[in-house]
């Protein structure tokens, strides 16, 4: 069977993260949504996404295809039901399409001709950017169970102070000495060749990706995920960092989502609670105005390739687009468009020739080429976000 993960109606509400990736490649829990589905299905998947992302994330369509809305997190019961699908059947959850079996091309699908199956078990769906950190604890637990089943953790050094070691799993090559890990409230997963330096204090649920580093004396509260190839220090609470990003120094990051190739300067802090304890509003790319999140705690949403200088202060509910560069004293505004350069004193446009120079250097440090596909994606995002840069 051929499985295709498609960007559903939630794609626009997951910007700025979906400017540079399909919904399927959002990280929540230990794995990306795509990795979760492939782990459950035992097959690779392809993607139906925006035209400008297709070169990097192509779709393979066959005579028979099962299409899956990538905003849904897979479970045992959902995958079992999905594998039982017959041609022209569609699974619905609370009136939303989860997946369907079709032999038609995308342009020919008519759901009026499909048999509708209502899925009754609970499902988790990433509908908004804040769902990434809000549902992260549940996602970590699901991934932890799937990844560690019938496997044995690497031995934990006796120099570490550990609570509930049965809920802690270390992959091969982990370096960890004189750290404190408390897995009372949720599991802790440490990826291959990751390092946790001396004096770090970590509470689960927590996930650390392959080749990532927790700096000395870090304080991390779950549910938090740090993807692969990251360096993180200071204080972090209920946040998700996708990968290849650094918050290497002191400063607070809470109830936040940070994309790939980002860097937070020393002593960067974000507020995650308003002084009047009111519900936090976030910029919505769908409505192009600020929208209620229904949350009392909500911090920073930062798209790929964005960076901030030392001592940067982000207000409660700040959205930063793709490839922005923020610096200077005082709080910048709480919606910073993509390719912005500046801070509270004002912004100018971060021009594409300079963007290319910076991204090439940053990615080359990790031995990853800044190829034509990546360049075209950023150039398209620059074009799509031009209307927000009224400097």
SULMOMO-V690571 format. One record per residue. RES is the residue in one letter. OMEGA is omega in whole degrees, 0 to 359 (999 if undefined). D_FIRST is the distance of its C-alpha to the first C-alpha in Angstrom with 2 decimals. Layout:
# SULMOMO-V690571
RES OMEGA D_FIRST
RES OMEGA D_FIRST
This chain:
# SULMOMO-V690571
X 179 0.00
X 182 3.81
X 181 6.46
X 176 9.95
X 183 13.12
X 174 15.90
X 179 19.64
X 182 20.89
X 180 24.57
X 187 25.49
X 183 25.24
X 179 28.93
X 177 30.18
X 170 28.67
X 11 30.76
X 186 32.26
X 180 29.35
X 167 26.82
X 190 29.22
X 180 27.90
X 170 24.32
X 176 21.39
X 184 21.44
X 185 18.57
X 169 21.03
X 177 23.79
X 172 24.97
X 192 25.88
X 179 26.57
X 189 26.04
X 166 22.74
X 178 21.45
X 177 19.07
X 180 16.29
X 177 17.28
X 182 17.25
X 181 13.68
X 177 12.54
X 179 15.00
X 187 13.78
X 186 10.01
X 179 10.75
X 170 8.62
X 180 10.35
X 169 10.22
X 196 12.11
X 167 14.68
X 187 16.29
X 179 19.92
X 184 23.47
X 186 24.27
X 177 26.54
X 190 23.95
X 179 21.35
X 180 22.93
X 184 22.48
X 186 19.18
X 174 17.28
X 172 14.24
X 182 11.68
X 180 10.66
X 181 8.80
X 178 9.48
X 184 6.84
X 168 6.55
X 181 7.33
X 185 10.65
X 174 12.64
X 188 16.40
X 179 17.18
X 179 20.60
X 177 19.44
X 184 19.69
X 173 17.14
X 179 18.69
X 185 17.97
X 179 18.47
X 181 16.34
X 177 13.23
X 180 14.04
X 180 14.38
X 182 11.26
X 177 9.17
X 182 11.50
X 174 10.96
X 182 11.44
X 178 11.69
X 170 14.42
X 180 14.76
X 176 15.69
X 179 16.80
X 172 20.21
X 183 22.37
X 176 26.01
X 176 25.23
X 179 22.86
X 176 19.26
X 182 16.99
X 179 13.50
X 181 12.33
X 183 9.81
X 171 11.04
X 180 11.33
X 171 14.44
X 185 15.47
X 183 16.75
X 187 20.27
X 186 19.70
X 178 18.19
X 185 20.79
X 175 20.37
X 180 23.38
X 184 21.28
X 170 18.77
X 185 19.38
X 180 20.27
X 179 19.71
X 180 22.06
X 189 21.14
X 181 24.44
X 181 24.07
X 174 25.31
X 176 23.10
X 184 24.34
X 177 23.83
X 183 25.25
X 184 27.10
X 182 30.06
X 183 31.14
X 175 33.22
X 182 30.32
X 177 29.28
X 182 32.41
X 181 32.90
X 187 29.64
X 180 29.74
X 178 31.32
X 181 28.68
X 177 25.91
X 181 27.82
X 179 28.14
X 181 24.44
X 180 23.60
X 179 26.57
X 182 25.51
X 185 21.97
X 187 23.36
X 182 26.41
X 178 25.29
X 177 26.87
X 180 28.22
X 179 31.87
X 170 33.33
X 183 35.68
X 177 39.29
X 181 40.98
X 182 44.38
X 177 47.39
X 182 48.78
X 175 46.26
X 190 46.97
X 172 43.98
X 182 43.51
X 180 40.80
X 178 39.45
X 179 36.89
X 182 35.07
X 180 35.20
X 177 32.78
X 174 33.69
X 182 31.41
X 172 33.02
X 181 35.80
X 173 36.82
X 182 40.48
X 178 42.16
X 174 45.85
X 175 48.20
X 176 45.62
X 179 45.29
X 181 41.94
X 182 41.96
X 180 38.78
X 186 40.54
X 179 38.69
X 186 35.24
X 177 33.46
X 182 34.12
X 180 31.59
X 186 32.90
X 184 30.60
X 174 31.22
X 175 34.59
X 179 35.51
X 172 39.19
X 187 41.09
X 186 44.73
X 175 47.84
X 179 48.84
X 179 45.47
X 187 45.02
X 175 41.50
X 176 40.47
X 358 36.98
X 183 34.38
X 176 34.04
X 177 31.54
X 185 32.61
X 180 30.19
X 172 30.43
X 178 33.69
X 185 35.19
X 169 38.82
X 186 40.71
X 184 44.30
X 174 47.41
X 179 48.43
X 177 45.36
X 186 44.99
X 178 41.49
X 177 40.80
X 355 37.41
X 181 34.92
X 175 34.57
X 172 31.89
X 184 32.84
X 184 30.06
X 174 30.31
X 177 33.33
X 169 35.59
X 186 39.26
X 174 40.46
X 180 43.91
X 185 46.10
X 181 45.01
X 181 41.48
X 173 40.48
X 181 37.15
X 178 35.65
X 174 32.49
X 190 32.81
X 182 29.58
X 178 30.66
X 180 33.11
X 184 35.76
X 164 39.19
X 196 41.53
X 188 43.70
X 179 46.94
X 184 48.58
X 186 47.85
X 172 45.85
X 183 42.26
X 178 41.24
X 189 38.53
X 175 37.10
X 181 34.03
X 181 34.50
X 180 32.02
X 175 31.75
X 177 34.75
X 174 37.28
X 177 40.68
X 183 43.01
X 182 46.60
X 178 48.93
X 169 49.97
X 179 47.46
X 171 47.32
X 172 45.51
X 176 46.70
X 181 44.25
X 178 46.81
X 181 49.21
X 179 52.89
X 177 53.14
X 182 50.00
X 177 48.59
X 183 44.96
X 173 43.44
X 178 42.40
X 174 39.98
X 178 39.67
X 176 36.93
X 179 35.46
X 184 34.42
X 183 37.98
X 172 39.81
X 180 42.04
X 185 42.18
X 178 40.25
X 176 40.73
X 187 38.33
X 184 39.76
X 173 40.30
X 180 43.60
X 177 42.21
X 188 40.32
X 191 41.06
X 171 39.71
X 185 36.53
X 180 36.54
X 183 34.14
X 172 33.23
X 178 36.13
X 186 38.83
X 175 41.89
X 183 45.10
X 181 48.50
X 176 50.53
X 178 51.76
X 179 49.40
X 178 49.41
X 179 46.56
X 178 47.37
X 176 45.40
X 177 42.24
X 176 42.18
X 177 39.34
X 181 39.37
X 182 37.23
X 171 35.86
X 172 38.32
X 178 41.39
X 188 44.40
X 180 46.60
X 176 49.99
X 183 53.48
X 180 55.28
X 183 54.73
X 169 51.54
X 180 49.55
X 187 48.26
X 161 45.20
X 181 43.03
X 184 43.02
X 175 41.21
X 177 39.07
X 173 41.21
X 180 44.31
X 180 47.07
X 184 49.78
X 184 50.47
X 181 52.82
X 180 55.37
X 184 52.98
X 166 50.08
X 181 49.67
X 174 46.59
X 189 44.94
X 190 44.74
X 180 41.74
X 177 43.75
X 176 44.67
X 180 41.15
X 180 39.84
X 183 42.62
X 183 41.92
X 179 38.13
X 180 38.47
X 183 40.95
X 183 39.02
X 180 35.70
X 178 37.57
X 176 39.09
X 178 35.67
X 177 35.08
X 184 32.38
X 172 33.04
X 189 33.63
X 184 31.90
X 179 31.82
X 180 28.53
X 181 30.12
X 182 33.36
X 178 31.88
X 181 30.13
X 178 33.47
X 178 35.37
X 178 33.20
X 176 33.64
X 179 37.37
X 183 37.42
X 186 35.51
X 182 37.84
X 186 41.09
X 181 42.21
X 185 42.50
X 179 44.90
X 185 48.15
X 999 50.39
